[in-house]
């Protein structure tokens, strides 16, 4: 089921505050030092940065939790930290944001801290303080006791495992979570790391980027649809995943399911910093799936959120009002931009194809719109996902109907059709028939109204399927004109 944007916005606004998500993974602290780099040190051939500002933000699994809070979810977080100031700063920031930290363990290790030095919009150095030590058996047991108790007192709508390879997300812990989640029918979204995917076996969805996919295979994978699709299908089956979502940088994302693969083009206009973009994808995905939004639509929204984040500098959490505003903007733009010429619709069509949408095409003059037209078009839309109308231009109508037709100008007719919610695009063409247009669109379903037989329909050879729909009795443009003029 593909929801329209209005339905998604309504569910977002009504359900997000009650959506409860559990985040499990490697928590860390991100530190940023901003300054100006104008000279080279006399002590060594390195740049000197004149410090202007320093900030701390939540990183890793803690950033995923932070993203969810900004979207409006209730969040619990599990991870491990050290007995140091980093731990104090991290827990204080999490608690201030209202994140449940009862699952945070303290152990004999350093709290993971990533320090970035930035001059202008350029990151010039990163320093990492970390100990990649696998969680002990005692730590796993402590987590499992906490996890079982937590699920006995609260209902969680989604679980996210954010694995940064720092040791918390070890095999027994991940499999324990997945086993319990499957029994309780809770979707589990995993942001993976490393080449041991056996611990992710049975997950709802795993979200590797292209590098992580290449690391798993042991050699570089080309960023092409064919390579991604083939290897994605193999991995999904091998690890018994419901879905595999591959983030592909400038190529967007690919969602591999059991029976279908969808490619989602990137929506980012400018990229300043990709820090935290993966966290944004999994957190948005978790929130949307937790609210019951279908996976394909949840991925589309995650793609929109990621597009917002990479246009910001540093780790950034998308706010609920910001995401809703973007969805509303896209919805309004979609309503406005429904009218195309026969030469400028290809980008729209490619986007729909990449999203796996089924294309329906029909055509006509649609001079005086009436209930027969509306019923016919609504029935046509129910045959697929996107309905395209080929609209005869004024000159085309005159050649077909006579010098006194059309009654309404082609732009007025196109606008009237675009006002129907079930119409997705109107393409004006000049020929007597839509044959050339159909050959370029190659619809999944070609719809014709009236008493035609399928083999008589113009353009049938370019469509996967032809469907004949009956017109509503008693309604026609010609009879309306006769009634008006007589």
N, C-alpha and C positions, 0 to 999 in steps of 0.2 A: 504493500500500500504506500503510495506517495501522497503525502499531505501537502496542501497548499500553505503558503507562508502565513496567511491569516490564522489557520488552525494551529500552526506551530507557535505563533506569538501568543495566542489565547491560552494554550496549554502551559507555555513558559510562565506567563503571568499568574496563572491560577495554581500551578503545582510546584514551582521552584522553591518556595519558602518551606515546603514540607518535605522536599527531597533530601534524603539522608544518605551520605556516601562515606564509605570507609576507605581510607588511603593507607597502603602498607608499602614501606620501602625505605630507601636510603635517604635520610634527611640530611640537609646540609645548610650552611650559611653562606650567602654570597656577599662579598664586600666589594665596593666600588670606590676607587680613588680617581677623582676628576681633576685635571690640571692642564697647564700649557707646556708644550714641548718646543723650546726655541733654540736650544744649544746642545752641544756635545760635552760630556764631562771631561775635564782635564786629567782626571785620574785613570780613565779607561775609555775606549771608544764606544760609549753607550750614551743614549739621550738622557738629558736631565729634564724631569717633569716638575714644574712648579705647582705644588698642590693647592687647589682651590676649594675642594669640597670632598667629603667622605660620607658614604651611606652604607647601610646594611639592609639586605633583603633576604627573604626566605628562598632557599634553593632546593633542587632535587625534589623528593617526595613532599617536602614542606611547601615548595612552590605549587605543586599540584593541589595540595590542600588549600593554599592561599587563593588559587584561581577559582576553586569551587566556592569558597566563601564569598568572593566578589560576585560570583554569579547568583548567589543567594542561597546556596545549599547549607545544610547542617553537616558538619564534618568531624570525623574522628580520625586520628593519625597514629600509626604504629611505626616505630623505628628504633635506632640505637644511637646514643651519643656518648661522649666521654665525660670525665669529671674535670671540666675546665670552664673557662669563661665563655667559650663558644657555646657550650651547653646552656649556660645561664641566659645568654642573649637570645638563643634560639627558642627556648621554652617560654621566655618572657614575651617574645614577639608573637608566638603561636597563641598563647593564652589571651593576649590583648585582642586578637582577632576573633576570639570565641571558639577556637578549635580545641576539641577535646584531646588532651595530651596524655591521657591515662595509659596509652599504649606505648609511650616513649620509655625505653629502657636505658639505664646508665651502666656503662661497662668500662673496663680498663683499656681504653683506647682514646685517640684524639677525636674530637668532634670534627667532621669534615667541613673545611672552610675553603672556598675558592675566592681568591683575591684578584681583581682585575684593575689595571691601571689604564685610564683612558685619557687621550689628548684630543680635543675637538670631538669628532664622532668616530675616532679610530682607537681600537683597543691595541695598546702597544706591548702589554705584558700581562701574563696570568700566572699566579702562584697558587699551588694547591697544598693544603695541609690535610693529610688523610692517612688512614691505616686500613688497607683492604683486607680485613680479617673476617673470616666466615663466622657467623653467629654460632655460639657454642650450643651443645645439646641442652644445657641448662637454660640458655636463652630461648631456644625453640620451645621448650616445655613451658616456660613462663609466658611466652606469647600465646601458645595454644590455650592455656588456662584463661588468659585474658580474653582471647577471641571468642571462645565458647560462651563465657559469661556475658560478653557484650551482646552477642546475637540472641541470648536468652532474655535480655531486658529491653532491647531495641530492635525495631525492624529496619533493615538497611535495604535501599533500593538498588545500589550498585557498589561494587568493590573495585578499586584500582590498585594494581601492583606496579609500583614505580621502581624498576630495578636499574640502578646505576653501577652495578658491579662492585659495590663496597662491602658486600658480605652479609647484609641482612636477609636478602631474598634467596636463601639457600633452598636446596631441593625439597627437604622434608617440610619446610614451612610453606612453600608455594603449593605443594601437592595437598597438604592439609587444608589450606584455604580453598583450593579448587574443589576438593571432594565435598566439603561442607556447603560451599556456595551452590554447587550443582544440586545437592539434596534439597536446599532451601529455595532453588530457582532464582538465585541472585546472579545477574550478569557480572562477569569478571573481565575487566579490560587491563591488558598488560603492556607496559612500555618496556621492551626487552633490552638486555645487554649480554654480550658474550656469545659463545658458541654452544652452550649447554641449554638447549630448548626442551629437553625432556622434562624439566621442572615446570614448563608451561603447558604440558599436555592436557587437553580437555578444556582450555580457556574459551571464553565466548569470542574474544577478539584480541589479537596481538598486533602491535603497531610499530614495526621496525622502520627505520629510514633506510635509504639505499646502501649506506656504508655498513650498517648492522646486518643487512641482508647479505652483502658481499663477504663480511667477516664470517658469517655462519657457513657460507658455501666454500670459503677458503680461496676465493679469487673474485676479481671485480665482475660485477654484473652490469651490462650496458643499460643505460637509462632509456630503454625502448619499451614500447607496449608489449611486443612479442616476448622479449626476455623476461620482463617483470611478470607478465601473465603466466608464462610457462612455469617459472620457478615458484611463483606464488601458489599456483594450484598444487604443485608437488609438496610444498611445505604445509599447506592447509590440511592435506590428506595425511601426511606423515605424522603430524602432531595432534590430529583429531581436533582441529579448531573449527568453530562455527564460521569465523571470518578472519581474514588477514588484511590489515590496512597498511599499505606501504606508502610512506611519505617520500616524495621524489623531487624535492627542491623545486626548481623552476618548472618542472613537469607536473606539479600538483600532487595528487594522491590517486592510488588505485585500490579499490575494495574488491577482494577476491572472496566470493561465497561459493556455496556448493554447486549452484547451477548458473551463476551469473557473475560477470566481472564488470565493474563500473570504474571509469576514469573520470576524475574531477580536476579540471584545470585550476592552476593557482589563481587566487583572487588578489594577491598583493600587487599594488601599483609601484611601491618603492620599498626596498629592503635596506634597513639601517642596521639591524642586529637580529640574528636568529636565536640568541640566547633565550631559552625557555619556551621556544615555539612548540617543541614536542610535548612539553608539560601542558601547554594550552590545548593541544589536540586531545590528549587523553582525558583531561579534566572536563572539557566541554562534551566530549563523547560520553563520559560517565554520567554527567548531569542529564544529558538528553535521553540516554537509554534508561536512566533511573526514573525518568518521568514517563516512560513508555513510548517515546517517539521512535518510529522504525529506524533500523540501522542506517539505511541509505540516507534518510533525511538528517539523522544525527551526524553523519559524516559531512554532509553539505554544510551544516551549521558549524562544525568544528573547523572546516576549511575556511569559512568566513572569519571565525575568531582568530585563526592563525594568521590570516591576512592582515588583521588589525595589529597583532603583536609584533610582526617583523618590521612594521613601519615605525616602531618605537625604539628608543635606545635603552639598552639594559633589560633586565628581567622585568616583565610587565604582566599584570593580571587584568584581563578584560572584565569590565563591570557589566552587570545585568542590563542597566539602562543603555549602555553603549552598544551591546550586542542587539538588543531589541531595536534600537534606533537604526542600526545597520540593516536589520531584517526589514524594517518598515520602509527604509529607503529603497532597497532592492525590490520590494513589493510594489511601491509606487512607480518606480522606473519601469518595471515589467508591464504595469498597466498602461503606461503612456506609450512605450515603444512597441506597439503591436503592428504598426503599419509599415510595410516595406515595398520597395520596387522589386522588379524581377531580377535586379542585378546586385542587391545588397543584403540578402538574407542568409548567405552561406555561413557566416560566423555564428549566427543564432542556431542554425541547424546543426553545426558541428558540436556546439556546446550541449545540445540536447542528446545527440548521438553518444557523446562521451559519457553522459550520465545514464545511458541505458534506457532512455525514454522511447516509447513506441509512438511513431509519427502517423497521424491520420491526415489525409488530404481529401478535400472536396472543393468544388468550384461552382461559380454561378454569377449572375448579374446582381442579384439581391437589390433590386431597384427600390421597391417599396416594401420595407420589412413588415412581416405579419406573423401571426402565431404559428403558421405552417413552417415558415423559415426557422423560427426559434426552436420548435419541437424537433425538426429535422437535424439541426446543428447540435442540439443537446444530445440526441440519440447517437450522432456520429462520434461525439467526444467520448462517450462511454466505451468505445471500441479500442481505446488506447490511452496514451498519456498527454500528447500534445496535438491540438487540432489546428491545422493550417488551412486557410481558405484562399483559393485562387480567385481573385475578383477581376472580372472583365473590365477593362478601361472604358472610358466614355466612347472612344472611337470603335472599340471592339463591339460594344453594345449596339451602336448605330448600325454597324454592318449586319448584325444578327437580327435586330428588332425593328429597324427602321429609323428614319431621320428624326422622328419625334421622341425617341428614347435615347438615353435614360431620362427619367423625370428628375432624379437627383444626381449631382456631380459625383465623380468617382471618389474624391476625398471625403465627401459627406457620407457616402455609402460605406466606405472603409471605416470611418469613425464610429458609425452606428454599430457595425459588426464588432468593433473592438470593445464596445461597452459591455458585451456579453462576457461574463466571467469564464465561461467554458470555451471561449475562442482565444487561442494563444498567439496567432499571427495571421495577418491579412496581407497577401502579396498581390499587387496590381499587375496584370499582364495585358499586352496589346494584341496578341494574336487572336484568331477566331476560336482556337481550342487551346487548352492548357497543356498540350503534349510536351512542348519543350520544358515547361516548368516541372511537370511530373518526372521527366527524364533526369532533371537535376536534383530533385528532392528524393526520388526513389522511396516513396512512403511504405511503411509497414502495412497500412490499410488504405486502399483507395475507395472512397465512398461516392456513390452516385444515387440520386433520387429519381424515383419514377418506375416505369415499366421496362427498363432495360434488362438485357441479359448480360451476364458478366463478360462474355466474349465480345460484346459490342462496345464496351466502355473504352473511350480514348485513353491511352497511356497504360492500359492493363499490364503490358509487358514489362513495365518498370516498377510495378508494385509487387509486394510479397503476397498480398491478398486483396481481392475485390469484394466489396459488400454493397448490395443494393438495398436501400431503405425506401419505404413507401412514403409518399407525401401525405399530409393531412388533407382529407377530403374537404372540398368547399373553399379552399384558399388558394389564390394565385394572384400575382401582380397584375396580370392582364385583366382579370375580372374586377379587381379593385379600380383600375383606371377606367374601365367601362362604366362602373357604377358612379364614379365621380363625374364623368363627362356627360352622362345621359340624364 
